[in-house]
Amino acid sequence: MASIDVSTGMTLEYDVRGEGEPILFVMGLAGQLIDWPEEFVDLFVDEGYQVIRFDNRDIGLSTQTEWDPPSQNKVLMAMLRRKALKDVGYTVEDMAADAAALLEALGTGPAHVVGASMGGMITQAMAINHPSKVRSICSIMSNTGDKKNGGIAFSLMAKLGRRPAPTLENAVDESVTMFRAISGEHFDEEEHRKRGQEGVSRSFTPAGVARQTAAIAGSPDRTARLGKVTVPALVVHGLQDPLVKPSGGITTARAIPGSRLLMFGDMGHDLPRPRWLEMRDAILTNIRRA
């Protein structure tokens, strides 16, 4: 792993595995680059691709910005009212500019971009705003930002509103509790607890997570602009997802011309190990369409 200064003013921590055509993996809210499991990454490396993972701004070892995020309840109320949050320090569009600047700084040329959750939003924004950097896209368990589709299930929103303030002492347990609530039927508590411990040991940035959450809530609707995307697109979603309901994946696929939609009945807001090979094959099929 290494860090690099990019033209947006951020310093981004990144990791490169393999050689060949580049695939940029973009993680979601609160997710560090290590949250893309190495075994999953190696499925692509073994097929002759170069995989680039990185920490988005405000997470992991990348730049921590300094604006004060709104409270969790204020963000949740904006989501309930289906209104964009005002006065945020940056949006998903700015994070997409970071990712495009990373590719520019690394000199890789255009990449196939795969994003999960907030990373799917960033991937969509890259295809819209930085088309010269993108050869194909895959948006996983995400939405278009239209505030009507792909929202949080009300039952989960109530749980989120009662979560305690994050501390180093409760971070791992709270992560396990959260992912148990949003994952599908293949949730593995032992595996997630290990990953959570690795993440907290590497970086603990609750204020950064709050800023990322506000960035999502303050981002504009991408639906109309996605209609002008011309690169091959794959949309993947789980039918058990309570954090970004399946309508998010359906409307994303409808918005992008020629896109393909893959939905799993046993997947929630997670990357279930039993579906990795199918995901890899679908992503590679989409890449070959480019």
C-alpha contacts under 8 A as a table, 3 or more apart, distances in Angstrom:
res1	aa1	res2	aa2	distance
1	M	13	E	7.00
1	M	14	Y	5.67
1	M	15	D	4.56
1	M	16	V	7.35
2	A	13	E	5.68
2	A	14	Y	5.60
2	A	15	D	6.48
3	S	11	T	6.45
3	S	12	L	5.41
3	S	13	E	4.21
3	S	14	Y	5.99
3	S	62	S	7.68
4	I	11	T	5.46
4	I	12	L	5.49
4	I	13	E	6.59
4	I	14	Y	7.77
4	I	102	L	7.86
4	I	105	A	7.64
5	D	9	G	6.88
5	D	10	M	5.98
5	D	11	T	4.36
5	D	12	L	6.44
5	D	105	A	7.77
6	V	9	G	5.85
6	V	10	M	5.73
6	V	11	T	6.22
6	V	12	L	7.33
6	V	98	D	7.16
6	V	101	A	5.57
6	V	102	L	5.93
6	V	105	A	6.13
7	S	10	M	7.28
7	S	98	D	7.82
7	S	101	A	5.89
7	S	105	A	7.92
8	T	97	A	7.01
8	T	98	D	6.01
8	T	101	A	6.84
10	M	57	R	7.04
10	M	62	S	7.40
10	M	63	T	5.69
10	M	98	D	7.21
11	T	57	R	7.98
11	T	62	S	5.57
11	T	63	T	5.33
12	L	54	F	6.82
12	L	55	D	6.26
12	L	56	N	6.96
12	L	57	R	6.97
12	L	61	L	7.29
12	L	62	S	4.48
12	L	63	T	6.54
12	L	102	L	7.58
13	E	54	F	5.57
13	E	55	D	5.51
13	E	60	G	7.76
13	E	61	L	5.71
13	E	62	S	5.14
14	Y	33	L	7.39
14	Y	52	I	6.99
14	Y	53	R	5.59
14	Y	54	F	4.01
14	Y	55	D	6.41
15	D	33	L	7.84
15	D	52	I	5.71
15	D	53	R	5.23
15	D	54	F	6.19
16	V	50	Q	6.90
16	V	51	V	5.73
16	V	52	I	4.62
16	V	53	R	6.57
17	R	45	V	6.84
17	R	50	Q	5.68
17	R	51	V	5.23
17	R	52	I	6.60
18	G	45	V	5.27
18	G	46	D	7.99
18	G	48	G	7.15
18	G	49	Y	6.18
18	G	50	Q	4.42
18	G	51	V	6.39
19	E	22	P	7.66
19	E	45	V	7.38
19	E	48	G	6.42
19	E	49	Y	5.57
19	E	50	Q	4.34
19	E	51	V	7.88
20	G	48	G	5.72
20	G	49	Y	4.58
20	G	50	Q	5.09
21	E	48	G	7.67
21	E	49	Y	5.15
21	E	50	Q	5.74
21	E	111	A	7.22
22	P	49	Y	6.07
22	P	50	Q	4.64
22	P	51	V	5.85
22	P	52	I	7.01
22	P	108	T	6.93
22	P	110	P	7.68
22	P	111	A	5.09
22	P	112	H	6.39
23	I	49	Y	6.91
23	I	50	Q	6.03
23	I	51	V	4.88
23	I	52	I	6.12
23	I	111	A	5.42
23	I	112	H	4.64
23	I	113	V	5.69
23	I	114	V	7.15
24	L	51	V	6.02
24	L	52	I	4.82
24	L	53	R	6.22
24	L	111	A	6.26
24	L	112	H	6.12
24	L	113	V	4.75
24	L	114	V	6.12
25	F	36	W	7.82
25	F	51	V	7.03
25	F	52	I	6.04
25	F	53	R	5.14
25	F	54	F	7.47
25	F	113	V	6.12
25	F	114	V	4.93
25	F	115	G	5.81
26	V	33	L	7.85
26	V	53	R	6.67
26	V	54	F	6.99
26	V	56	N	7.87
26	V	113	V	7.38
26	V	114	V	6.10
26	V	115	G	4.46
26	V	116	A	6.51
26	V	119	G	4.76
26	V	120	G	7.35
26	V	122	I	7.51
26	V	123	T	7.30
27	M	31	G	5.55
27	M	32	Q	6.66
27	M	33	L	6.54
27	M	35	D	7.38
27	M	36	W	7.27
27	M	54	F	7.87
27	M	55	D	7.63
27	M	56	N	7.56
27	M	115	G	5.95
27	M	116	A	5.48
27	M	117	S	7.27
27	M	118	M	6.97
27	M	119	G	4.74
27	M	120	G	8.00
28	G	31	G	5.27
28	G	115	G	7.33
28	G	116	A	5.44
28	G	117	S	4.90
28	G	118	M	4.15
28	G	119	G	4.41
28	G	120	G	7.41
29	L	117	S	7.11
29	L	118	M	5.51
29	L	119	G	7.51
29	L	209	V	6.82
29	L	212	Q	6.43
29	L	213	T	6.89
30	A	59	I	6.39
30	A	208	G	7.98
30	A	209	V	5.29
30	A	212	Q	7.57
31	G	34	I	7.90
31	G	35	D	5.92
31	G	55	D	7.74
31	G	59	I	7.19
31	G	60	G	7.93
32	Q	35	D	5.43
32	Q	36	W	7.89
32	Q	54	F	7.33
32	Q	55	D	5.25
32	Q	56	N	7.45
32	Q	59	I	6.31
32	Q	60	G	5.34
32	Q	199	G	7.25
33	L	36	W	5.93
33	L	53	R	5.40
33	L	54	F	4.94
33	L	55	D	5.16
33	L	60	G	7.62
34	I	37	P	6.37
34	I	38	E	7.61
34	I	53	R	8.00
34	I	199	G	7.49
35	D	195	R	7.42
35	D	199	G	7.95
36	W	40	F	6.97
36	W	41	V	6.89
36	W	53	R	7.73
37	P	40	F	5.25
37	P	41	V	6.34
38	E	41	V	4.91
38	E	42	D	5.98
39	E	42	D	5.09
39	E	43	L	6.58
40	F	43	L	5.36
40	F	44	F	7.44
40	F	276	W	6.78
41	V	44	F	5.63
41	V	45	V	6.46
41	V	51	V	6.86
42	D	45	V	4.67
42	D	46	D	5.74
43	L	46	D	5.44
43	L	47	E	6.73
43	L	277	L	7.81
43	L	280	R	7.01
44	F	47	E	5.09
44	F	48	G	6.78
44	F	49	Y	5.76
44	F	50	Q	7.68
44	F	51	V	7.28
44	F	280	R	7.12
45	V	48	G	5.28
45	V	49	Y	4.88
45	V	50	Q	5.97
45	V	51	V	6.63
46	D	49	Y	7.26
55	D	59	I	6.00
55	D	60	G	5.60
55	D	61	L	6.62
55	D	62	S	5.74
56	N	59	I	5.83
56	N	60	G	7.60
56	N	62	S	6.49
56	N	95	M	7.09
56	N	98	D	7.83
56	N	99	A	7.99
57	R	62	S	5.40
57	R	63	T	5.32
57	R	64	Q	6.22
57	R	65	T	7.44
57	R	95	M	7.22
57	R	98	D	7.97
57	R	208	G	8.00
58	D	62	S	6.40
58	D	63	T	5.80
58	D	64	Q	4.33
58	D	65	T	6.16
58	D	205	T	7.30
58	D	207	A	7.98
58	D	208	G	4.37
58	D	209	V	6.77
58	D	211	R	7.34
58	D	212	Q	7.08
59	I	62	S	6.12
59	I	63	T	7.59
59	I	64	Q	7.04
59	I	203	S	7.58
59	I	205	T	6.29
59	I	208	G	5.95
59	I	209	V	6.83
60	G	202	R	7.00
60	G	203	S	5.16
60	G	204	F	7.42
60	G	205	T	7.38
61	L	202	R	7.99
61	L	203	S	6.75
64	Q	208	G	6.50
65	T	208	G	7.44
67	W	89	G	6.23
67	W	211	R	7.89
68	D	211	R	7.58
69	P	88	V	7.33
69	P	89	G	7.95
69	P	207	A	7.37
69	P	210	A	6.00
69	P	211	R	5.12
69	P	214	A	6.62
70	P	74	K	6.31
70	P	75	V	6.81
70	P	210	A	7.64
70	P	211	R	7.89
70	P	214	A	6.97
71	S	74	K	5.22
71	S	75	V	6.48
71	S	210	A	7.90
72	Q	75	V	5.18
72	Q	76	L	6.20
72	Q	161	G	7.38
72	Q	210	A	7.36
73	N	76	L	4.98
73	N	77	M	6.06
73	N	161	G	6.54
74	K	77	M	5.12
74	K	78	A	6.31
75	V	78	A	5.16
75	V	79	M	6.39
75	V	85	L	7.03
75	V	213	T	7.66
75	V	214	A	6.47
75	V	217	A	6.70
76	L	79	M	5.04
76	L	80	L	6.18
76	L	157	M	7.56
76	L	161	G	7.67
77	M	80	L	4.95
77	M	81	R	6.15
78	A	81	R	5.14
78	A	82	R	6.00
78	A	83	K	5.35
78	A	84	A	6.53
78	A	85	L	5.97
78	A	217	A	7.26
79	M	82	R	4.85
79	M	83	K	6.35
79	M	84	A	7.65
79	M	147	K	7.23
79	M	151	G	7.87
79	M	217	A	6.91
80	L	83	K	7.86
82	R	147	K	5.02
82	R	148	K	6.73
83	K	147	K	6.98
84	A	147	K	7.90
84	A	217	A	5.72
84	A	218	G	4.82
84	A	219	S	6.64
84	A	220	P	7.12
85	L	88	V	7.07
85	L	214	A	7.12
85	L	217	A	5.36
85	L	218	G	4.26
85	L	219	S	7.77
86	K	218	G	6.04
87	D	218	G	7.78
88	V	91	T	7.18
88	V	214	A	6.37
88	V	215	A	6.25
88	V	218	G	6.23
89	G	211	R	7.74
89	G	215	A	7.27
90	Y	93	E	7.82
90	Y	94	D	6.05
90	Y	95	M	7.89
90	Y	215	A	5.68
91	T	94	D	5.40
91	T	95	M	6.75
91	T	214	A	7.97
91	T	215	A	4.33
91	T	216	I	6.34
91	T	218	G	6.19
91	T	219	S	5.11
92	V	95	M	5.01
92	V	96	A	6.20
92	V	118	M	7.95
92	V	121	M	6.80
92	V	122	I	5.73
92	V	125	A	7.22
92	V	215	A	6.03
92	V	216	I	6.10
92	V	219	S	5.91
93	E	96	A	5.06
93	E	97	A	6.38
93	E	122	I	6.84
93	E	125	A	5.81
93	E	126	M	7.74
93	E	129	N	7.95
93	E	219	S	7.36
94	D	97	A	4.97
94	D	98	D	6.44
95	M	98	D	4.94
95	M	99	A	6.46
95	M	122	I	6.43
96	A	99	A	5.09
96	A	100	A	6.24
96	A	122	I	4.94
96	A	123	T	6.88
96	A	125	A	5.85
96	A	126	M	5.19
97	A	100	A	5.09
97	A	101	A	6.00
97	A	126	M	7.13
97	A	130	H	7.65
98	D	101	A	5.04
98	D	102	L	6.15
99	A	102	L	5.02
99	A	103	L	6.56
99	A	126	M	7.78
100	A	103	L	5.29
100	A	104	E	6.38
100	A	126	M	6.93
100	A	130	H	6.75
100	A	133	K	6.31
101	A	104	E	4.90
101	A	105	A	6.05
102	L	105	A	5.06
102	L	106	L	6.11
103	L	106	L	5.14
103	L	107	G	6.03
103	L	108	T	5.81
103	L	109	G	6.72
103	L	110	P	7.36
103	L	111	A	7.78
103	L	133	K	7.38
104	E	107	G	5.09
104	E	108	T	6.88
104	E	109	G	7.02
108	T	111	A	7.43
109	G	133	K	6.66
110	P	132	S	6.38
110	P	133	K	4.03
110	P	134	V	4.99
110	P	135	R	5.94
111	A	133	K	6.16
111	A	134	V	5.12
111	A	135	R	5.48
111	A	136	S	7.32
112	H	134	V	5.90
112	H	135	R	5.08
112	H	136	S	4.73
112	H	137	I	5.89
112	H	287	I	6.80
113	V	123	T	6.26
113	V	134	V	6.67
113	V	135	R	7.58
113	V	136	S	6.22
113	V	137	I	4.84
113	V	138	C	6.33
114	V	119	G	7.73
114	V	120	G	7.09
114	V	123	T	6.73
114	V	137	I	5.80
114	V	138	C	4.65
114	V	139	S	6.23
114	V	140	I	7.60
115	G	118	M	7.41
115	G	119	G	4.12
115	G	120	G	4.02
115	G	121	M	7.38
115	G	122	I	7.07
115	G	123	T	5.60
115	G	137	I	7.98
115	G	138	C	6.29
115	G	139	S	5.33
115	G	140	I	6.01
116	A	119	G	4.55
116	A	120	G	4.73
116	A	139	S	6.28
116	A	140	I	4.60
116	A	141	M	6.04
116	A	142	S	6.69
117	S	120	G	5.05
117	S	121	M	6.77
117	S	139	S	7.69
117	S	140	I	6.05
117	S	141	M	5.06
117	S	142	S	4.48
117	S	143	N	7.81
117	S	244	V	7.78
117	S	269	H	8.00
118	M	121	M	5.00
118	M	122	I	6.32
118	M	142	S	6.57
118	M	216	I	7.32
119	G	122	I	4.91
119	G	123	T	6.03
119	G	139	S	7.73
119	G	142	S	7.89
120	G	123	T	4.88
120	G	124	Q	6.19
120	G	138	C	7.29
120	G	139	S	4.38
120	G	140	I	5.71
120	G	141	M	7.23
120	G	142	S	5.37
120	G	143	N	7.52
121	M	124	Q	5.12
121	M	125	A	6.24
121	M	139	S	7.38
121	M	142	S	6.36
121	M	143	N	6.68
121	M	144	T	6.81
121	M	145	G	7.73
122	I	125	A	5.04
122	I	126	M	6.12
123	T	126	M	5.07
123	T	127	A	6.40
123	T	137	I	6.69
123	T	138	C	7.50
123	T	139	S	6.70
124	Q	127	A	5.21
124	Q	128	I	6.36
124	Q	137	I	7.53
124	Q	139	S	7.20
124	Q	144	T	7.89
124	Q	222	R	7.83
124	Q	226	L	7.32
125	A	128	I	5.00
125	A	129	N	5.86
125	A	130	H	7.70
125	A	222	R	7.48
126	M	129	N	5.27
126	M	130	H	4.95
126	M	131	P	6.62
126	M	133	K	7.65
126	M	134	V	7.15
127	A	130	H	5.67
127	A	131	P	4.90
127	A	133	K	7.89
127	A	134	V	6.08
127	A	137	I	7.44
127	A	229	V	6.42
127	A	231	V	7.76
128	I	131	P	6.13
128	I	225	R	6.57
128	I	226	L	6.51
128	I	228	K	7.56
128	I	229	V	6.31
130	H	133	K	5.64
130	H	134	V	7.03
131	P	134	V	5.27
131	P	135	R	7.87
132	S	135	R	7.83
134	V	137	I	7.28
134	V	231	V	7.59
135	R	231	V	6.07
135	R	232	P	7.55
135	R	287	I	7.80
135	R	290	A	6.33
136	S	231	V	5.15
136	S	232	P	4.95
136	S	233	A	5.97
136	S	286	N	7.19
136	S	287	I	5.98
136	S	290	A	6.34
137	I	231	V	7.14
137	I	232	P	6.44
137	I	233	A	4.90
137	I	234	L	6.39
138	C	233	A	5.70
138	C	234	L	4.62
138	C	235	V	5.67
138	C	236	V	7.40
138	C	283	I	6.87
139	S	142	S	6.32
139	S	233	A	7.77
139	S	234	L	6.39
139	S	235	V	4.89
139	S	236	V	6.28
140	I	235	V	5.85
140	I	236	V	4.60
140	I	237	H	5.79
140	I	249	G	7.66
141	M	235	V	7.93
141	M	236	V	6.13
141	M	237	H	4.60
141	M	238	G	6.74
141	M	241	D	7.75
141	M	244	V	6.45
141	M	246	P	7.68
141	M	248	G	7.41
141	M	249	G	6.34
141	M	269	H	6.43
142	S	150	G	7.14
142	S	237	H	7.53
142	S	244	V	6.29
142	S	248	G	5.91
142	S	249	G	6.08
142	S	252	T	7.90
143	N	146	D	7.67
143	N	149	N	7.08
143	N	150	G	5.49
143	N	244	V	7.22
143	N	247	S	7.97
143	N	248	G	4.19
143	N	249	G	5.89
143	N	251	T	7.25
143	N	252	T	5.88
144	T	149	N	7.96
144	T	221	D	6.20
144	T	222	R	5.32
144	T	223	T	5.55
144	T	248	G	6.84
144	T	251	T	7.25
144	T	252	T	5.69
145	G	149	N	7.92
145	G	219	S	6.98
145	G	220	P	6.39
145	G	221	D	4.55
145	G	222	R	6.04
145	G	223	T	7.39
146	D	149	N	6.47
146	D	220	P	7.59
146	D	221	D	4.64
146	D	222	R	6.98
146	D	223	T	6.68
147	K	150	G	7.63
147	K	151	G	6.85
147	K	221	D	7.55
148	K	151	G	6.80
149	N	245	K	7.35
149	N	247	S	5.30
149	N	248	G	5.08
149	N	251	T	7.07
150	G	243	L	7.96
150	G	244	V	4.64
150	G	245	K	4.37
150	G	246	P	6.02
150	G	247	S	4.93
150	G	248	G	3.45
150	G	249	G	7.04
151	G	243	L	6.79
151	G	244	V	5.16
151	G	245	K	5.62
151	G	248	G	7.21
152	I	156	L	6.71
152	I	157	M	6.30
152	I	242	P	5.93
152	I	243	L	4.59
152	I	244	V	5.46
152	I	245	K	6.27
153	A	156	L	5.36
153	A	157	M	6.27
153	A	242	P	5.17
153	A	243	L	6.33
153	A	244	V	7.75
153	A	245	K	6.85
154	F	157	M	4.94
154	F	158	A	6.36
155	S	158	A	5.48
155	S	159	K	6.81
156	L	159	K	5.08
156	L	160	L	6.25
156	L	181	A	7.61
156	L	242	P	6.79
156	L	243	L	7.17
157	M	160	L	5.02
157	M	161	G	6.28
158	A	161	G	5.23
158	A	162	R	6.71
159	K	162	R	5.30
159	K	163	R	6.58
160	L	163	R	5.36
166	P	170	N	6.45
166	P	171	A	5.84
166	P	174	E	7.91
166	P	206	P	6.59
167	T	170	N	5.39
167	T	171	A	5.65
168	L	171	A	5.31
168	L	172	V	7.91
168	L	200	V	7.53
168	L	204	F	7.30
169	E	172	V	7.61
170	N	173	D	5.45
170	N	174	E	5.93
171	A	174	E	5.23
171	A	175	S	6.08
171	A	200	V	7.23
172	V	175	S	5.05
172	V	176	V	6.28
172	V	193	R	6.62
172	V	196	G	5.41
172	V	197	Q	6.00
172	V	200	V	7.18
173	D	176	V	5.15
173	D	177	T	6.20
173	D	193	R	7.64
174	E	177	T	4.97
174	E	178	M	6.01
175	S	178	M	5.08
175	S	179	F	6.13
175	S	193	R	7.84
175	S	196	G	6.64
176	V	179	F	5.29
176	V	180	R	5.99
176	V	189	E	6.74
176	V	192	H	6.52
176	V	193	R	6.07
176	V	196	G	7.49
177	T	180	R	5.19
177	T	181	A	6.42
178	M	181	A	5.23
178	M	182	I	6.47
179	F	182	I	5.07
179	F	183	S	5.52
179	F	187	F	7.89
180	R	183	S	5.58
180	R	187	F	6.59
180	R	189	E	7.44
182	I	241	D	6.32
182	I	242	P	5.81
182	I	243	L	6.16
182	I	268	G	6.09
182	I	269	H	5.40
182	I	270	D	7.53
183	S	186	H	7.49
183	S	187	F	5.85
183	S	240	Q	7.60
183	S	241	D	6.92
183	S	267	M	6.98
183	S	268	G	4.44
183	S	269	H	4.98
183	S	270	D	5.32
184	G	187	F	6.01
184	G	238	G	7.89
184	G	240	Q	5.77
184	G	241	D	7.05
184	G	266	D	5.79
184	G	267	M	4.62
184	G	268	G	3.91
184	G	269	H	6.84
184	G	270	D	6.95
184	G	272	P	7.56
185	E	266	D	5.96
185	E	267	M	6.92
185	E	268	G	7.57
186	H	266	D	7.41
186	H	267	M	7.59
186	H	272	P	6.01
186	H	273	R	7.65
186	H	274	P	7.85
187	F	272	P	7.29
188	D	191	E	5.43
188	D	192	H	6.18
189	E	192	H	5.13
189	E	193	R	5.94
190	E	193	R	5.17
190	E	194	K	6.31
191	E	194	K	5.28
191	E	195	R	6.35
192	H	195	R	4.98
192	H	196	G	5.95
193	R	196	G	4.95
193	R	197	Q	6.16
194	K	197	Q	5.20
194	K	198	E	6.33
195	R	198	E	5.10
195	R	199	G	6.18
196	G	199	G	5.04
196	G	200	V	6.20
197	Q	200	V	5.27
197	Q	201	S	6.07
198	E	201	S	5.19
198	E	202	R	6.17
199	G	202	R	5.12
199	G	203	S	6.12
199	G	204	F	7.56
200	V	203	S	5.19
200	V	204	F	5.19
201	S	204	F	7.29
205	T	208	G	5.26
205	T	209	V	6.47
206	P	209	V	5.04
206	P	210	A	6.31
207	A	210	A	5.05
207	A	211	R	6.30
208	G	211	R	5.01
208	G	212	Q	6.22
209	V	212	Q	5.05
209	V	213	T	6.17
210	A	213	T	5.05
210	A	214	A	6.29
211	R	214	A	5.08
211	R	215	A	6.14
212	Q	215	A	4.91
212	Q	216	I	6.41
213	T	216	I	5.30
213	T	217	A	6.41
214	A	217	A	5.00
214	A	218	G	5.98
215	A	218	G	5.12
215	A	219	S	6.10
216	I	219	S	5.34
221	D	224	A	7.76
222	R	225	R	5.45
222	R	226	L	6.01
223	T	226	L	5.24
223	T	227	G	6.90
223	T	252	T	7.44
223	T	255	A	5.83
224	A	227	G	5.44
224	A	228	K	7.73
224	A	255	A	7.18
225	R	228	K	5.64
225	R	229	V	7.37
226	L	229	V	5.28
226	L	255	A	5.75
226	L	256	I	5.33
227	G	255	A	5.47
227	G	256	I	5.13
227	G	257	P	6.08
228	K	256	I	7.43
228	K	257	P	7.61
229	V	256	I	6.27
229	V	257	P	7.00
230	T	257	P	7.08
231	V	290	A	6.94
232	P	258	G	7.17
232	P	259	S	6.50
232	P	286	N	6.20
232	P	287	I	7.26
232	P	289	R	6.19
232	P	290	A	6.09
233	A	256	I	7.27
233	A	258	G	7.25
233	A	259	S	4.68
233	A	260	R	6.41
233	A	286	N	6.64
234	L	253	A	7.63
234	L	259	S	5.60
234	L	260	R	4.87
234	L	261	L	6.01
234	L	262	L	7.52
234	L	282	A	7.80
234	L	283	I	7.01
234	L	286	N	6.35
235	V	249	G	6.28
235	V	252	T	7.14
235	V	253	A	5.99
235	V	259	S	7.16
235	V	260	R	6.08
235	V	261	L	4.78
235	V	262	L	6.11
236	V	249	G	6.69
236	V	261	L	6.02
236	V	262	L	4.80
236	V	263	M	5.68
236	V	264	F	7.96
237	H	241	D	7.76
237	H	246	P	6.33
237	H	249	G	5.62
237	H	262	L	6.53
237	H	263	M	4.86
237	H	264	F	6.50
237	H	267	M	7.47
237	H	268	G	7.89
238	G	241	D	5.43
238	G	246	P	6.46
238	G	263	M	5.48
238	G	264	F	4.88
238	G	265	G	6.08
238	G	266	D	6.78
238	G	267	M	4.27
238	G	268	G	4.90
238	G	269	H	6.77
239	L	245	K	7.65
239	L	246	P	5.62
239	L	263	M	6.61
239	L	264	F	6.01
239	L	265	G	5.00
239	L	266	D	6.92
239	L	267	M	6.21
239	L	268	G	6.44
240	Q	245	K	7.90
240	Q	246	P	7.71
240	Q	265	G	6.61
240	Q	266	D	6.51
240	Q	267	M	5.61
240	Q	268	G	4.30
240	Q	269	H	7.50
241	D	244	V	5.94
241	D	245	K	5.38
241	D	246	P	6.43
241	D	267	M	6.86
241	D	268	G	3.81
241	D	269	H	4.87
242	P	245	K	5.29
242	P	268	G	6.99
242	P	269	H	7.08
243	L	269	H	6.48
244	V	247	S	7.98
244	V	248	G	6.35
244	V	269	H	7.22
245	K	248	G	5.87
245	K	249	G	7.89
246	P	249	G	5.45
246	P	250	I	6.53
247	S	250	I	4.96
247	S	251	T	6.00
248	G	251	T	5.44
248	G	252	T	6.12
249	G	252	T	5.07
249	G	253	A	6.22
249	G	261	L	7.61
250	I	253	A	5.29
250	I	254	R	6.27
250	I	261	L	7.32
251	T	254	R	4.94
251	T	255	A	6.06
252	T	255	A	5.13
252	T	256	I	6.52
253	A	256	I	5.54
253	A	257	P	7.83
253	A	259	S	5.61
253	A	260	R	6.49
253	A	261	L	5.99
254	R	257	P	7.19
254	R	259	S	7.52
256	I	259	S	5.60
264	F	267	M	5.44
267	M	270	D	6.65
267	M	271	L	7.33
267	M	272	P	6.38
271	L	275	R	7.48
271	L	276	W	7.34
272	P	275	R	5.60
272	P	276	W	6.77
273	R	276	W	5.27
274	P	277	L	7.49
275	R	278	E	5.38
275	R	279	M	6.14
276	W	279	M	5.06
276	W	280	R	6.05
277	L	280	R	5.03
277	L	281	D	6.12
278	E	281	D	5.16
278	E	282	A	6.13
279	M	282	A	5.16
279	M	283	I	6.05
280	R	283	I	5.16
280	R	284	L	6.06
281	D	284	L	5.15
281	D	285	T	6.06
282	A	285	T	5.07
282	A	286	N	6.25
283	I	286	N	5.08
283	I	287	I	6.16
284	L	287	I	4.86
284	L	288	R	6.17
285	T	288	R	5.20
285	T	289	R	6.56
286	N	289	R	5.17
286	N	290	A	7.18
287	I	290	A	5.51
